[in-house]
Amino acid sequence: MVMTIRHRKVESSDVPPAATALAKPGFLEFFAGSGLVSQALSPYFSLLWANDICPKKADVFRVNHGAEKFHLGSVTRVDGRELPVAALSWASFPCQDLSLAGKSAGIQASRSGLVWEWLRVMDEIPEAAPILVAENVVGLMAWDGGSQYRQLHEAMTERGYRVGAFVLDAVRWLPQSRPRVFVVGVHKTAAPPTELLDDGPNWLHSKAVIKAAQRLDDWLWWKMPEPAPRRLSLSGVIDWKAPCLDEAISKKTLALIPAEHMRRLQESGLKVAPGYKRIRSGRQVLELRFDDVAGCLRTPQGGSSRQYLVIRRRGNWRARLLTVKETARLMGAPETYRLPGKYNDGYKAMGDAVAVPAVAYLAEHLLTKLATAS
Ligand SMILES: C[S@@+](CC[C@H](N)C(=O)[O-])C[C@H]1O[C@@H](n2cnc3c(N)ncnc32)[C@H](O)[C@@H]1O
């Protein structure tokens, strides 16, 4: 049984000014995984309830955020009538059916289609959350000219929300390329402040977003200030003391690097380059990048989904996998964030997550302002 905790607006006459400043609007987190969204939102919003089906991720969530608000189990079994009323409902729903790299069965398929369960629960809540956020991979907008996104957009507008989507790439804050789509809906009973709305696309809107928006009648062009340039580089977050693969395996791994990439690496002056194993023309290769930024972390399912580092050690190149600590840094998790379990559990917890500074930026520059207005 879920306890009902109602969020009500605090009247300035009820409480002294210091307490008013402390009262944070509440949020619900669906598909909460290892809790990085909660981590990022917690300075701005107060967690009322979170849910995920994965016991290993639940361990990560609970050890970092406490067990009280977390409910392990399928979203299909959640009864909205038992949930607390909240200002914000967040859903980072499964991406497997929308990933451009995956089989892309679409937003009606069994995994990404769990987004409809989120909306079903929202329908059951006695008081609609004024703000909804859905987060997913860019495939949500890109494939099929935005037809997958359109279904979500229309489902939210039918429920009385005014909606717009945009892309935030974690690389704006962290040395990891990780573009993600954020769909933000505000209930029509709450007027968004004009400073949050643009009259056309801006830095937040990719070509795919603009294309999808052109086909929709009701669309909000959200506006936020552009963040300052990133200060962190991959060389700045890796653990230089972490052991490399033993010499023989390292040599075998380095032999997979295409000659052209090896030449670029030597010429780059870099001391570290990240890369993924891929199959090219029927042959396994280790392809590197040379911009001091990691590729997007993925969920480790096979050898090709874990990211390698090629590192210069005493004049020689050696190879190793990213450590779990490094994956956490690449997601912007605090150094104190705990990741219990084995190597693959920690890597998966981070590979599936949402980058902390991207969510924090969104919370600071858009969501808190919407919450104040609603
Ligand atoms: C993209 S991940 C979200 C990760 C999370 N926001 C984070 O920062 O760690 C999608 C999550 O959906 C969860 N999930 C999959 N099926 C589910 C279901 N039926 N009910 C609840 N959660 C589910 C997965 O365990 C996974 O953690």
The ligand as an SDF file (V2000), in Angstrom:
LIG
                    3D

 27 29  0  0  0  0  0  0  0  0999 V2000
   16.2230    3.9030  -19.7280 C   0  0  0  0  0  0  0  0  0  0  0  0
   16.1960    3.0230  -18.2360 S   0  0  0  0  0  0  0  0  0  0  0  0
   15.8990    4.3350  -17.0900 C   0  0  0  0  0  0  0  0  0  0  0  0
   17.0540    4.5330  -16.1690 C   0  0  0  0  0  0  0  0  0  0  0  0
   16.9160    5.5390  -15.0590 C   0  0  0  0  0  0  0  0  0  0  0  0
   16.1800    6.7060  -15.3650 N   0  0  0  0  0  0  0  0  0  0  0  0
   18.2970    5.8840  -14.5160 C   0  0  0  0  0  0  0  0  0  0  0  0
   18.7100    7.0620  -14.5440 O   0  0  0  0  0  0  0  0  0  0  0  0
   18.9870    4.9640  -14.0890 O   0  0  0  0  0  0  0  0  0  0  0  0
   14.6310    2.2030  -18.2860 C   0  0  0  0  0  0  0  0  0  0  0  0
   14.2770    1.5090  -17.0130 C   0  0  0  0  0  0  0  0  0  0  0  0
   13.0050    0.8810  -17.1600 O   0  0  0  0  0  0  0  0  0  0  0  0
   12.9820   -0.2410  -16.2950 C   0  0  0  0  0  0  0  0  0  0  0  0
   11.8340   -1.1110  -16.6580 N   0  0  0  0  0  0  0  0  0  0  0  0
   11.7430   -1.9680  -17.6980 C   0  0  0  0  0  0  0  0  0  0  0  0
   10.5590   -2.5950  -17.6770 N   0  0  0  0  0  0  0  0  0  0  0  0
    9.8590   -2.1110  -16.6110 C   0  0  0  0  0  0  0  0  0  0  0  0
    8.5770   -2.3620  -16.0720 C   0  0  0  0  0  0  0  0  0  0  0  0
    7.7440   -3.2570  -16.6220 N   0  0  0  0  0  0  0  0  0  0  0  0
    8.2040   -1.6990  -14.9680 N   0  0  0  0  0  0  0  0  0  0  0  0
    9.0510   -0.7910  -14.3770 C   0  0  0  0  0  0  0  0  0  0  0  0
   10.2800   -0.5320  -14.8370 N   0  0  0  0  0  0  0  0  0  0  0  0
   10.6820   -1.1670  -15.9470 C   0  0  0  0  0  0  0  0  0  0  0  0
   14.3530   -0.8510  -16.4910 C   0  0  0  0  0  0  0  0  0  0  0  0
   14.7160   -1.7000  -15.4220 O   0  0  0  0  0  0  0  0  0  0  0  0
   15.2360    0.3880  -16.6190 C   0  0  0  0  0  0  0  0  0  0  0  0
   15.8360    0.7210  -15.3880 O   0  0  0  0  0  0  0  0  0  0  0  0
  1  2  1  0
  2  3  1  0
  2 10  1  0
  3  4  1  0
  4  5  1  0
  5  6  1  0
  5  7  1  0
  7  8  2  0
  7  9  1  0
 10 11  1  0
 11 12  1  0
 11 26  1  0
 12 13  1  0
 13 14  1  0
 13 24  1  0
 14 15  1  0
 14 23  1  0
 15 16  2  0
 16 17  1  0
 17 18  1  0
 17 23  2  0
 18 19  1  0
 18 20  2  0
 20 21  1  0
 21 22  2  0
 22 23  1  0
 24 25  1  0
 24 26  1  0
 26 27  1  0
M  CHG  2   2   1   9  -1
M  END
$$$$
